[in-house]
Amino acid sequence: MTNVSIIVALSENNVIGINNKLPWKLSDDLKNFKKITMGHTIIMGRMTFESIGRTLPGRNNIVVSRKKNEGDFHLVNSIEDALYISKGEKEIFIIGGEQIFKQTLNLASKIYLTKIHSKIEGDKFFPEIDFDEWDIKQSEEYSKNNINSHDFTFQILEKINT
């Protein structure tokens, strides 16, 4: 069975983006993202794909969109289609954006969560997480410095089987 994982960075007020961009610079978080997702399938919406501007190397890129695009990625019309073509893989990663996260939060068994210790202005938001449904398996603090624009905590959450 394929495990669905979400990997996301969000602010204290659940902001994940503004104007189709990340409203922070967190080099250490990007390094974590690359290390965790390398060699795996990543699923994203069209706007997230456009904000990145290219496929992410070393990963099977699946873009969920009703628009026709051409590129070095799988284009599917729905989350269900994305999950179907990913079946059999040990772990796949949902990387955004807002609508894709809303559609998949209830499917996830793990969240790789970067919690930015600031309220940040934005126009894209992550849905509310009921932390009573999740166990924190790992937590690591990072400080604001010349490569990270904010203090943040990286956590790995696993869904509690109820």
DSSP file (Angstrom, degrees, kcal/mol; ACC not computed):
  #  RESIDUE AA STRUCTURE BP1 BP2  ACC     N-H-->O    O-->H-N    N-H-->O    O-->H-N    TCO  KAPPA ALPHA  PHI   PSI    X-CA   Y-CA   Z-CA
    1    1 A M              0   0    0      0, 0.0     2,-0.4     0, 0.0    86,-0.0   0.000 360.0 360.0 360.0 139.2    0.0    0.0    0.0
    2    2 A T        -     0   0    0     81,-0.1     2,-0.5    89,-0.1    89,-0.2  -0.655 360.0-139.5 -82.2 128.7    1.2    3.5   -0.9
    3    3 A N  E     -a   91   0A   0     87,-2.2    89,-2.6    -2,-0.4     2,-0.6  -0.781  12.1-144.7 -88.1 127.6    1.7    5.9    2.0
    4    4 A V  E     -a   92   0A   0     -2,-0.5   105,-2.8   103,-0.4   106,-1.1  -0.828  22.1-178.1 -93.4 122.8    0.5    9.4    1.3
    5    5 A S  E     -ab  93 110A   0     87,-2.5    89,-3.1    -2,-0.6     2,-0.4  -0.930  16.8-146.7-120.5 146.1    2.7   12.0    3.0
    6    6 A I  E     -ab  94 111A   0    104,-2.3   106,-3.4    -2,-0.4     2,-0.5  -0.914   8.3-166.7-107.5 137.4    2.3   15.8    2.9
    7    7 A I  E     + b   0 112A   0     87,-2.4     2,-0.3    -2,-0.4   106,-0.2  -0.988  25.6 152.2-124.5 122.4    5.4   18.0    3.0
    8    8 A V  E     - b   0 113A   0    104,-2.4   106,-2.7    -2,-0.5     2,-0.4  -0.996  37.6-148.5-151.7 147.3    4.6   21.7    3.8
    9    9 A A  E     + b   0 114A   0     -2,-0.3     2,-0.3   104,-0.2   106,-0.2  -0.981  31.9 167.9-114.5 132.7    6.0   24.9    5.2
   10   10 A L  E     - b   0 115A   0    104,-2.8   106,-3.1    -2,-0.4     6,-0.2  -0.982  29.2-122.4-145.9 156.4    3.5   27.2    6.9
   11   11 A S    >   -     0   0    0      4,-1.7     3,-2.0    -2,-0.3   108,-0.2  -0.283  44.7 -90.9 -87.5 177.1    3.4   30.2    9.1
   12   12 A E  T 3  S+     0   0    0    106,-2.5   107,-0.2   104,-0.4   105,-0.1   0.787 131.3  49.2 -59.8 -27.7    1.6   30.5   12.5
   13   13 A N  T 3  S-     0   0    0    105,-0.4    -1,-0.3   107,-0.1   106,-0.1   0.044 123.6-105.7-101.5  25.1   -1.5   31.7   10.6
   14   14 A N    <   +     0   0    0     -3,-2.0   112,-2.7     1,-0.2     2,-0.2   0.613  64.0 158.7  66.3  17.4   -1.3   28.8    8.1
   15   15 A V  E     +H  125   0B   0    110,-0.2    -4,-1.7     1,-0.1   110,-0.3  -0.525  15.3 169.8 -70.3 135.7    0.0   30.8    5.2
   16   16 A I  E     -     0   0B   0    108,-3.0     2,-0.3     1,-0.3   109,-0.2   0.449  61.9  -5.0-120.2 -10.0    1.8   28.8    2.6
   17   17 A G  E     -H  124   0B   0    107,-1.3   106,-2.0     5,-0.1   107,-1.9  -0.989  45.5-152.9-172.6 164.8    2.1   31.4   -0.2
   18   18 A I  B >  S-I   21   0C   0      3,-2.5     3,-1.2    -2,-0.3   104,-0.0  -0.959  84.2  -3.9-149.4 133.8    1.5   34.8   -1.6
   19   19 A N  T 3  S-     0   0    0     -2,-0.3     3,-0.1     1,-0.3    -1,-0.0   0.869 128.9 -58.2  51.7  40.5    1.3   35.9   -5.2
   20   20 A N  T 3  S+     0   0    0      1,-0.2     2,-0.3     0, 0.0    -1,-0.3   0.787 120.6  96.1  62.1  30.8    2.2   32.3   -6.3
   21   21 A K  B <  S-I   18   0C   0     -3,-1.2    -3,-2.5    31,-0.0    -1,-0.2  -0.935  83.0 -99.6-139.8 163.0    5.5   32.4   -4.3
   22   22 A L        -     0   0    0     -2,-0.3    -5,-0.1    -5,-0.2    -6,-0.0  -0.740  28.1-143.6 -80.3 131.6    6.8   31.4   -0.9
   23   23 A P  S    S+     0   0    0      0, 0.0     2,-0.3     0, 0.0    98,-0.1   0.036  76.5  48.6 -88.3  30.2    6.9   34.4    1.4
   24   24 A W  S    S-     0   0    0     96,-0.0     2,-0.5     2,-0.0    -2,-0.1  -0.969  71.6-130.3-155.2 165.4   10.1   33.4    3.1
   25   25 A K        +     0   0    0     -2,-0.3   124,-3.5     4,-0.0     2,-0.4  -0.963  31.1 164.4-124.4 111.1   13.6   32.1    2.4
   26   26 A L  B  >  +J  148   0D   0     -2,-0.5     4,-2.2   122,-0.3   122,-0.2  -0.789   9.3 177.3-130.8  87.5   14.5   29.0    4.4
   27   27 A S  H  > S+     0   0    0    120,-2.5     4,-2.0    -2,-0.4     5,-0.2   0.888  83.3  52.9 -59.7 -41.5   17.6   27.4    2.9
   28   28 A D  H  > S+     0   0    0      1,-0.2     4,-2.0     2,-0.2    -1,-0.2   0.873 108.6  51.0 -64.1 -35.4   17.7   24.7    5.6
   29   29 A D  H  > S+     0   0    0     -3,-0.2     4,-2.8     2,-0.2    -1,-0.2   0.906 107.8  51.7 -67.9 -41.2   14.1   23.8    4.9
   30   30 A L  H  X S+     0   0    0     -4,-2.2     4,-2.4     1,-0.2    -2,-0.2   0.878 108.3  52.2 -62.8 -36.5   14.8   23.5    1.1
   31   31 A K  H  X S+     0   0    0     -4,-2.0     4,-2.5     2,-0.2    -1,-0.2   0.920 110.5  47.8 -63.8 -43.4   17.6   21.1    1.9
   32   32 A N  H  X S+     0   0    0     -4,-2.0     4,-2.7     2,-0.2     5,-0.2   0.931 110.6  52.4 -60.5 -45.7   15.3   19.0    4.1
   33   33 A F  H  X S+     0   0    0     -4,-2.8     4,-2.5     1,-0.2     5,-0.2   0.927 111.6  45.5 -56.4 -48.2   12.7   19.0    1.3
   34   34 A K  H  X S+     0   0    0     -4,-2.4     4,-1.9     1,-0.2    -1,-0.2   0.931 113.6  48.7 -63.2 -46.2   15.2   17.8   -1.3
   35   35 A K  H  < S+     0   0    0     -4,-2.5    -1,-0.2     1,-0.2    -2,-0.2   0.900 116.0  43.5 -61.3 -41.8   16.6   15.1    1.0
   36   36 A I  H  < S+     0   0    0     -4,-2.7    -1,-0.2    -5,-0.2    -2,-0.2   0.893 120.9  37.1 -73.2 -41.1   13.2   13.8    1.9
   37   37 A T  H >< S+     0   0    0     -4,-2.5     3,-2.3    -5,-0.2    -2,-0.2   0.649  83.1 119.2 -90.8 -15.5   11.6   13.8   -1.6
   38   38 A M  T 3< S+     0   0    0     -4,-1.9    21,-0.2     1,-0.3    20,-0.1  -0.258  84.7  12.8 -57.1 130.9   14.5   12.8   -3.7
   39   39 A G  T 3  S+     0   0    0     19,-2.7    -1,-0.3     1,-0.3     2,-0.2   0.438 111.8  99.0  84.6   0.4   13.8    9.5   -5.6
   40   40 A H  S <  S-     0   0    0     -3,-2.3    20,-1.5    18,-0.1     2,-0.4  -0.637  80.3 -95.3-112.7 170.3   10.1    9.6   -4.8
   41   41 A T  E     -dc  60  92A   0     50,-0.6    52,-2.5    18,-0.2     2,-0.4  -0.715  36.2-162.1 -82.0 135.3    6.9   10.7   -6.6
   42   42 A I  E     -dc  61  93A   0     18,-2.6    20,-2.6    -2,-0.4     2,-0.4  -0.973   1.2-158.0-119.2 137.7    5.8   14.2   -5.8
   43   43 A I  E     +dc  62  94A   0     50,-3.1    52,-2.8    -2,-0.4    53,-0.6  -0.953  21.3 160.0-117.6 131.4    2.2   15.4   -6.6
   44   44 A M  E     -dc  63  96A   0     18,-2.4    20,-2.8    -2,-0.4    53,-0.3  -0.963  36.6-107.4-145.4 160.1    1.4   19.1   -7.0
   45   45 A G  E  >  -d   64   0A   0     51,-1.9     4,-2.3    -2,-0.3    20,-0.2  -0.366  40.8-102.2 -80.4 168.6   -1.3   21.3   -8.5
   46   46 A R  H  > S+     0   0    0     18,-1.2     4,-2.8     1,-0.2     5,-0.2   0.891 120.0  52.2 -60.6 -42.8   -0.7   23.3  -11.6
   47   47 A M  H  > S+     0   0    0      1,-0.2     4,-2.2     2,-0.2    -1,-0.2   0.884 109.5  49.5 -66.3 -36.6   -0.1   26.6   -9.8
   48   48 A T  H  > S+     0   0    0      2,-0.2     4,-2.0     1,-0.2    -1,-0.2   0.929 111.5  49.8 -64.2 -44.1    2.5   25.1   -7.6
   49   49 A F  H  X S+     0   0    0     -4,-2.3     4,-2.5     1,-0.2     5,-0.5   0.930 111.6  48.1 -59.0 -45.2    4.2   23.6  -10.7
   50   50 A E  H  < S+     0   0    0     -4,-2.8    -1,-0.2     1,-0.2    -2,-0.2   0.862 109.0  53.6 -65.2 -34.9    4.1   27.0  -12.4
   51   51 A S  H  < S+     0   0    0     -4,-2.2    -1,-0.2     1,-0.2    -2,-0.2   0.860 110.9  46.0 -69.1 -33.3    5.5   28.7   -9.3
   52   52 A I  H  < S-     0   0    0     -4,-2.0    -2,-0.2    -5,-0.1    -1,-0.2   0.884  97.7-150.6 -72.7 -39.2    8.5   26.3   -9.3
   53   53 A G     <  +     0   0    0     -4,-2.5     2,-0.3    -5,-0.2    -3,-0.1   0.440  63.2  33.1  87.7   0.0    8.9   26.8  -13.0
   54   54 A R  S    S-     0   0    0     -5,-0.5     2,-0.2    17,-0.0    -1,-0.1  -0.975  93.2 -78.3-168.7 168.3   10.3   23.4  -13.9
   55   55 A T        -     0   0    0     -2,-0.3    18,-0.1    -3,-0.1     5,-0.0  -0.527  49.3-114.2 -74.3 151.7   10.1   19.7  -12.9
   56   56 A L    >   -     0   0    0     -2,-0.2     3,-1.0   -14,-0.1   -14,-0.1  -0.796  36.0-121.9 -89.2 120.5   12.1   18.9   -9.8
   57   57 A P  T 3  S+     0   0    0      0, 0.0   -18,-0.1     0, 0.0     3,-0.1  -0.203  89.2  26.3 -65.0 150.7   15.0   16.6  -10.8
   58   58 A G  T 3  S+     0   0    0      1,-0.2   -19,-2.7   -20,-0.1     2,-0.3   0.573 107.4  88.6  77.9   9.6   15.4   13.1   -9.3
   59   59 A R  S <  S-     0   0    0     -3,-1.0     2,-0.9   -21,-0.2   -18,-0.2  -0.975  82.8-114.3-137.2 150.0   11.7   12.8   -8.6
   60   60 A N  E     -d   41   0A   0    -20,-1.5   -18,-2.6    -2,-0.3     2,-0.5  -0.780  39.6-151.3 -81.9 109.1    8.7   11.6  -10.5
   61   61 A N  E     -d   42   0A   0     -2,-0.9    13,-2.6    11,-0.3     2,-0.5  -0.735  15.9-175.7 -90.7 124.2    6.7   14.8  -11.0
   62   62 A I  E     -de  43  74A   0    -20,-2.6   -18,-2.4    -2,-0.5     2,-0.5  -0.986   6.5-162.9-118.9 127.0    2.9   14.5  -11.2
   63   63 A V  E     -de  44  75A   0     11,-3.1    13,-2.6    -2,-0.5     2,-0.6  -0.941   8.6-149.1-112.4 126.4    0.9   17.7  -11.9
   64   64 A V  E     +de  45  76A   0    -20,-2.8   -18,-1.2    -2,-0.5     2,-0.3  -0.847  41.9 133.4 -94.3 118.0   -2.9   17.7  -11.2
   65   65 A S        -     0   0    0     11,-2.9     4,-0.1    -2,-0.6    -2,-0.1  -0.985  56.8-144.4-162.0 149.8   -4.6   20.1  -13.7
   66   66 A R  S    S+     0   0    0     -2,-0.3     2,-0.2     2,-0.1    11,-0.1   0.544  84.3  87.7 -90.9 -10.5   -7.5   20.4  -16.0
   67   67 A K  S    S-     0   0    0     -3,-0.1     2,-0.6     1,-0.0    -2,-0.1  -0.584  85.2-117.0 -84.9 150.9   -5.3   22.4  -18.4
   68   68 A K        +     0   0    0     -2,-0.2     2,-0.3     7,-0.0    -2,-0.1  -0.796  41.5 168.6 -89.0 121.7   -3.2   20.7  -21.0
   69   69 A N        -     0   0    0     -2,-0.6     2,-0.4    -4,-0.1     6,-0.1  -0.918  24.3-142.0-125.8 155.7    0.5   21.3  -20.4
   70   70 A E        +     0   0    0     -2,-0.3     2,-0.3     2,-0.0    -2,-0.0  -0.955  45.3 101.9-117.3 140.3    3.5   19.6  -22.0
   71   71 A G  S    S-     0   0    0     -2,-0.4     2,-1.5     2,-0.3     4,-0.1  -0.985  79.8 -57.5 171.8-174.5    6.6   18.8  -20.2
   72   72 A D  S    S+     0   0    0     -2,-0.3   -11,-0.3     2,-0.1     2,-0.3  -0.415 102.1  76.0 -89.3  58.5    8.7   16.2  -18.4
   73   73 A F  S    S-     0   0    0     -2,-1.5     2,-0.5   -13,-0.1    -2,-0.3  -0.966  85.9 -94.4-157.0 165.6    6.0   15.2  -16.0
   74   74 A H  E     -e   62   0A   0    -13,-2.6   -11,-3.1    -2,-0.3     2,-0.5  -0.780  34.8-154.5 -87.0 131.6    2.8   13.2  -15.7
   75   75 A L  E     +e   63   0A   0     -2,-0.5     2,-0.3   -13,-0.2   -11,-0.2  -0.943  19.6 172.6-108.7 124.1   -0.4   15.3  -16.2
   76   76 A V  E     -e   64   0A   0    -13,-2.6   -11,-2.9    -2,-0.5     3,-0.1  -0.883  35.0-135.9-129.2 161.1   -3.5   14.0  -14.5
   77   77 A N  S    S+     0   0    0     -2,-0.3     2,-0.3   -13,-0.2   -13,-0.1   0.613  81.7  18.8 -91.0 -14.3   -7.0   15.4  -14.0
   78   78 A S  S  > S-     0   0    0      1,-0.1     4,-2.0   -13,-0.1     5,-0.1  -0.972  72.5-110.7-153.2 162.0   -7.5   14.5  -10.4
   79   79 A I  H  > S+     0   0    0     -2,-0.3     4,-2.8     1,-0.2     5,-0.2   0.893 118.3  58.4 -59.6 -40.8   -5.9   13.4   -7.1
   80   80 A E  H  > S+     0   0    0      1,-0.2     4,-2.2     2,-0.2    -1,-0.2   0.910 106.4  47.2 -57.8 -43.3   -7.5   10.0   -7.6
   81   81 A D  H  > S+     0   0    0      2,-0.2     4,-2.3     1,-0.2    -1,-0.2   0.905 111.3  51.5 -64.5 -41.0   -5.7    9.6  -11.0
   82   82 A A  H  X S+     0   0    0     -4,-2.0     4,-0.7     1,-0.2    -2,-0.2   0.916 112.3  45.9 -61.9 -43.2   -2.4   10.8   -9.4
   83   83 A L  H  X S+     0   0    0     -4,-2.8     4,-0.5     1,-0.2     3,-0.4   0.874 109.8  55.8 -67.5 -36.9   -2.7    8.2   -6.6
   84   84 A Y  H >< S+     0   0    0     -4,-2.2     3,-1.2    -5,-0.2    -2,-0.2   0.934 108.5  45.3 -62.2 -46.8   -3.7    5.5   -9.1
   85   85 A I  H 3< S+     0   0    0     -4,-2.3    -1,-0.2     1,-0.2    -2,-0.2   0.636 114.2  51.9 -75.0  -9.4   -0.5    6.0  -11.2
   86   86 A S  H >< S+     0   0    0     -4,-0.7     3,-1.9    -3,-0.4    -1,-0.2   0.440  80.0 127.4 -99.7  -1.9    1.5    6.1   -8.0
   87   87 A K  T <<  +     0   0    0     -3,-1.2     3,-0.1    -4,-0.5    -3,-0.1  -0.222  65.3  34.4 -61.2 146.3    0.2    2.9   -6.5
   88   88 A G  T 3  S+     0   0    0      1,-0.4    -1,-0.2     2,-0.1     2,-0.2   0.172  88.0 118.7  94.7 -17.1    2.8    0.4   -5.4
   89   89 A E    <   -     0   0    0     -3,-1.9    -1,-0.4     1,-0.1   -86,-0.3  -0.571  67.0-132.3 -79.5 147.8    5.2    3.0   -4.4
   90   90 A K  S    S+     0   0    0      1,-0.3   -87,-2.2    -2,-0.2     2,-0.3   0.927  84.8   2.9 -66.7 -45.4    6.2    3.0   -0.7
   91   91 A E  E     -a    3   0A   0    -89,-0.2   -50,-0.6   -87,-0.0     2,-0.3  -0.991  61.6-170.8-147.4 133.6    5.7    6.7   -0.1
   92   92 A I  E     -ac   4  41A   0    -89,-2.6   -87,-2.5    -2,-0.3     2,-0.5  -0.884  18.5-134.5-120.1 157.3    4.5    9.6   -2.2
   93   93 A F  E     -ac   5  42A   0    -52,-2.5   -50,-3.1    -2,-0.3     2,-0.6  -0.945   3.6-152.6-121.2 127.0    4.6   13.3   -1.3
   94   94 A I  E     +ac   6  43A   0    -89,-3.1   -87,-2.4    -2,-0.5   -50,-0.2  -0.859  18.6 176.5 -89.7 122.1    2.0   15.9   -1.7
   95   95 A I  E     -     0   0A   0    -52,-2.8     2,-0.2    -2,-0.6   -51,-0.2   0.368  36.0-179.2-114.7   4.8    3.8   19.2   -2.1
   96   96 A G  E     - c   0  44A   0    -53,-0.6   -51,-1.9     1,-0.2    -1,-0.4  -0.646  51.2-128.3 128.8 176.8    1.0   21.7   -2.7
   97   97 A G     >  -     0   0    0    -53,-0.3     4,-2.9    -2,-0.2     5,-0.2   0.385  55.1 -91.0 -99.7-144.0   -0.7   23.9   -3.2
   98   98 A E  H  > S+     0   0    0      1,-0.2     4,-2.2     2,-0.2     5,-0.1   0.876 121.4  42.0 -52.0 -53.0   -3.8   25.0   -1.3
   99   99 A Q  H  > S+     0   0    0      1,-0.2     4,-1.9     2,-0.2    -1,-0.2   0.890 115.1  50.5 -67.0 -39.2   -6.4   23.1   -3.1
  100  100 A I  H  > S+     0   0    0      2,-0.2     4,-1.1     1,-0.2    -1,-0.2   0.906 110.2  50.4 -66.0 -40.9   -4.3   19.9   -3.4
  101  101 A F  H >X S+     0   0    0     -4,-2.9     4,-2.0     1,-0.2     3,-0.6   0.919 108.8  52.3 -61.6 -42.8   -3.6   20.0    0.4
  102  102 A K  H 3< S+     0   0    0     -4,-2.2     4,-0.3    -5,-0.2    -1,-0.2   0.880 111.6  47.2 -60.0 -37.8   -7.3   20.4    1.1
  103  103 A Q  H 3< S+     0   0    0     -4,-1.9    -1,-0.2     1,-0.2    -2,-0.2   0.683 121.5  34.2 -77.6 -17.8   -8.1   17.4   -1.0
  104  104 A T  H XX S+     0   0    0     -4,-1.1     3,-1.6    -3,-0.6     4,-1.1   0.552  84.5  92.8-118.8  -9.2   -5.4   15.2    0.5
  105  105 A L  G >< S+     0   0    0     -4,-2.0     3,-0.7     1,-0.3    -3,-0.1   0.896  91.3  50.7 -55.6 -40.3   -5.0   16.1    4.2
  106  106 A N  G 34 S+     0   0    0     -4,-0.3    -1,-0.3     1,-0.2    -2,-0.1   0.646 109.8  51.8 -72.8 -13.0   -7.5   13.3    5.2
  107  107 A L  G <4 S+     0   0    0     -3,-1.6  -103,-0.4  -104,-0.0    -1,-0.2   0.621  88.0 104.5 -92.8 -15.9   -5.6   10.8    3.1
  108  108 A A    <<  -     0   0    0     -4,-1.1  -103,-0.2    -3,-0.7     3,-0.1  -0.386  42.8-176.7 -76.2 142.1   -2.2   11.5    4.6
  109  109 A S  S    S+     0   0    0   -105,-2.8    50,-2.4     1,-0.3     2,-0.3   0.487  77.4  30.1-105.7 -10.8   -0.5    9.1    7.1
  110  110 A K  E     -bF   5 158A   0   -106,-1.1  -104,-2.3    48,-0.2     2,-0.4  -0.997  61.3-160.8-148.7 144.0    2.5   11.4    7.7
  111  111 A I  E     -bF   6 157A   0     46,-2.4    46,-3.1    -2,-0.3     2,-0.9  -0.992   8.7-156.9-126.8 125.0    3.2   15.2    7.5
  112  112 A Y  E     -bF   7 156A   0   -106,-3.4  -104,-2.4    -2,-0.4     2,-0.5  -0.885  32.4-168.7 -94.3 103.9    6.6   16.6    7.2
  113  113 A L  E     -bF   8 155A   0     42,-2.8    42,-3.3    -2,-0.9     2,-0.7  -0.859  26.0-167.4-113.9 122.4    5.8   20.0    8.7
  114  114 A T  E     -bF   9 154A   0   -106,-2.7  -104,-2.8    -2,-0.5     2,-0.7  -0.933  15.1-162.8-102.3 112.9    7.9   23.2    8.7
  115  115 A K  E     -bF  10 153A   0     38,-3.2    38,-2.2    -2,-0.7     2,-0.4  -0.865   6.1-151.7-101.6 110.3    6.3   25.5   11.3
  116  116 A I  E     - F   0 152A   0   -106,-3.1     2,-1.9    -2,-0.7  -104,-0.4  -0.687  14.1-134.1 -84.3 129.5    7.6   29.1   10.8
  117  117 A H  S    S+     0   0    0     34,-2.4     2,-0.3    -2,-0.4    34,-0.2  -0.324  76.2  72.9 -86.1  56.7    7.5   31.1   14.0
  118  118 A S  S    S-     0   0    0     -2,-1.9  -106,-2.5    32,-0.1     2,-0.5  -0.975  79.9-116.1-157.9 152.2    5.9   34.2   12.6
  119  119 A K        -     0   0    0     -2,-0.3     2,-0.4  -107,-0.2    -2,-0.1  -0.859  42.9-169.8 -88.9 130.0    2.5   35.4   11.3
  120  120 A I        -     0   0    0     -2,-0.5     2,-0.2    -4,-0.1  -105,-0.1  -0.950  24.6-112.7-129.2 140.8    3.0   36.2    7.6
  121  121 A E        +     0   0    0     -2,-0.4     2,-0.3   -98,-0.1  -108,-0.0  -0.485  53.5 143.6 -69.8 138.4    0.8   37.9    5.1
  122  122 A G        -     0   0    0     -2,-0.2  -104,-0.3     1,-0.1     3,-0.1  -0.984  51.4-143.1-164.8 172.5   -0.4   35.6    2.4
  123  123 A D  S    S+     0   0    0   -106,-2.0     2,-0.4    -2,-0.3  -105,-0.2   0.328  85.3  65.8-126.6   1.9   -3.2   34.6    0.0
  124  124 A K  E     -H   17   0B   0   -107,-1.9  -108,-3.0   -26,-0.0  -107,-1.3  -0.994  65.9-171.2-127.2 135.9   -2.8   30.8    0.1
  125  125 A F  E     -H   15   0B   0     -2,-0.4  -110,-0.2  -110,-0.3  -111,-0.1  -0.917  23.1-128.4-131.9 149.6   -3.4   28.7    3.3
  126  126 A F        -     0   0    0   -112,-2.7     3,-0.1    -2,-0.3   -28,-0.1  -0.742  42.9-103.6 -88.2 142.7   -3.0   25.2    4.6
  127  127 A P        -     0   0    0      0, 0.0    -1,-0.1     0, 0.0     2,-0.1  -0.258  48.7 -83.0 -63.5 156.5   -6.1   23.7    6.1
  128  128 A E        -     0   0    0      1,-0.1     2,-0.5    -3,-0.0    -3,-0.0  -0.353  42.6-140.6 -60.5 134.9   -6.3   23.5    9.9
  129  129 A I        -     0   0    0     -3,-0.1     2,-1.2    -2,-0.1    -1,-0.1  -0.874   4.0-141.6 -98.5 127.5   -4.5   20.5   11.4
  130  130 A D    >   -     0   0    0     -2,-0.5     3,-2.3     1,-0.2     4,-0.1  -0.766  16.0-166.5 -85.5  97.5   -6.2   18.7   14.3
  131  131 A F  G >  S+     0   0    0     -2,-1.2     3,-1.2     1,-0.3    -1,-0.2   0.645  79.7  73.3 -66.9 -13.5   -3.0   18.0   16.2
  132  132 A D  G 3  S+     0   0    0      1,-0.2    -1,-0.3    -3,-0.1    -2,-0.0   0.710  95.0  54.6 -67.5 -18.9   -5.0   15.6   18.5
  133  133 A E  G <  S+     0   0    0     -3,-2.3    27,-3.0    26,-0.1     2,-0.4   0.403 104.4  66.3 -92.7   1.5   -5.0   13.2   15.5
  134  134 A W  E <   -G  159   0A   0     -3,-1.2     2,-0.4    25,-0.3    25,-0.2  -0.959  64.8-146.6-132.0 142.1   -1.2   13.3   15.0
  135  135 A D  E     -G  158   0A   0     23,-3.0    23,-2.6    -2,-0.4     2,-0.7  -0.886  23.0-129.5-100.7 134.8    1.9   12.1   17.0
  136  136 A I  E     +G  157   0A   0     -2,-0.4    21,-0.2    21,-0.2     3,-0.1  -0.779  30.8 173.3 -83.5 115.1    5.1   14.2   16.7
  137  137 A K  E     +     0   0A   0     19,-3.3     2,-0.3    -2,-0.7    -1,-0.2   0.695  66.2  12.3 -95.4 -24.0    7.8   11.7   15.9
  138  138 A Q  E     -G  156   0A   0     18,-1.1    18,-2.0     2,-0.0     2,-0.3  -0.988  60.3-177.3-153.7 144.5   10.7   14.1   15.3
  139  139 A S  E     +G  155   0A   0     -2,-0.3     2,-0.4    16,-0.2    16,-0.2  -0.971   3.4 176.7-148.6 131.3   11.2   17.8   16.0
  140  140 A E  E     -G  154   0A   0     14,-2.4    14,-3.0    -2,-0.3     2,-0.3  -0.995  19.4-140.0-139.9 130.0   14.2   20.0   15.2
  141  141 A E  E     -G  153   0A   0     -2,-0.4     2,-0.4    12,-0.2    12,-0.2  -0.659  14.6-169.7 -91.0 142.2   14.6   23.8   15.8
  142  142 A Y  E     -G  152   0A   0     10,-2.9    10,-2.2    -2,-0.3     2,-0.3  -0.985  13.1-139.2-129.0 142.3   16.2   26.1   13.3
  143  143 A S        -     0   0    0     -2,-0.4     2,-0.1     8,-0.2     7,-0.1  -0.722  26.4 -99.6-103.0 150.3   17.2   29.8   14.0
  144  144 A K        +     0   0    0     -2,-0.3     2,-0.2     5,-0.1     5,-0.2  -0.448  63.2 138.7 -59.9 134.3   16.9   32.8   11.8
  145  145 A N        -     0   0    0      3,-2.1     3,-0.3    -2,-0.1    -1,-0.0  -0.802  69.1 -57.1-158.3-161.5   20.3   33.5   10.3
  146  146 A N  S    S+     0   0    0     -2,-0.2     3,-0.1     1,-0.2    -2,-0.1   0.646 135.6  35.0 -70.9 -12.5   21.9   34.6    7.0
  147  147 A I  S    S+     0   0    0      1,-0.2  -120,-2.5  -121,-0.0     2,-0.5   0.494 114.7  57.8-115.5  -7.8   20.3   31.6    5.1
  148  148 A N  B     -J   26   0D   0     -3,-0.3    -3,-2.1  -122,-0.2  -122,-0.3  -0.981  62.1-160.2-126.4 120.2   16.9   31.4    7.0
  149  149 A S  S    S+     0   0    0   -124,-3.5     2,-0.3    -2,-0.5  -123,-0.1   0.633  76.8  24.5 -74.9 -13.0   14.6   34.4    7.1
  150  150 A H  S    S-     0   0    0   -125,-0.3     2,-0.2    -7,-0.1    -5,-0.1  -0.969  84.4-100.9-144.8 156.8   12.7   33.2   10.1
  151  151 A D        +     0   0    0     -2,-0.3   -34,-2.4   -34,-0.2     2,-0.3  -0.582  53.2 170.3 -68.2 143.6   13.0   30.9   13.1
  152  152 A F  E     -FG 116 142A   0    -10,-2.2   -10,-2.9   -36,-0.2     2,-0.4  -0.990  31.6-136.3-155.0 162.9   11.3   27.6   12.4
  153  153 A T  E     -FG 115 141A   0    -38,-2.2   -38,-3.2    -2,-0.3     2,-0.5  -0.981  13.2-150.7-121.0 132.7   10.7   24.1   13.6
  154  154 A F  E     +FG 114 140A   0    -14,-3.0   -14,-2.4    -2,-0.4     2,-0.3  -0.915  24.7 175.9-102.2 126.6   10.8   21.0   11.4
  155  155 A Q  E     -FG 113 139A   0    -42,-3.3   -42,-2.8    -2,-0.5     2,-0.5  -0.943  28.2-145.7-130.0 150.7    8.5   18.2   12.6
  156  156 A I  E     -FG 112 138A   0    -18,-2.0   -19,-3.3    -2,-0.3   -18,-1.1  -0.980  23.7-168.5-112.6 120.6    7.5   14.8   11.4
  157  157 A L  E     -FG 111 136A   0    -46,-3.1   -46,-2.4    -2,-0.5     2,-0.4  -0.886   5.8-160.4-109.8 137.8    3.9   13.9   12.3
  158  158 A E  E     -FG 110 135A   0    -23,-2.6   -23,-3.0    -2,-0.4   -48,-0.2  -0.964  27.6-110.3-118.2 137.9    2.3   10.5   12.0
  159  159 A K  E     - G   0 134A   0    -50,-2.4     2,-0.5    -2,-0.4   -25,-0.3  -0.391  29.1-127.2 -64.2 133.8   -1.4    9.9   12.0
  160  160 A I        -     0   0    0    -27,-3.0     2,-0.6    -2,-0.1    -1,-0.1  -0.732  22.7-125.4 -81.9 125.7   -2.7    8.3   15.1
  161  161 A N              0   0    0     -2,-0.5    -1,-0.0     1,-0.2   -27,-0.0  -0.619 360.0 360.0 -74.7 118.9   -4.8    5.2   14.1
  162  162 A T              0   0    0     -2,-0.6    -1,-0.2   -29,-0.0    -2,-0.0   0.410 360.0 360.0-109.7 360.0   -8.2    5.6   15.8
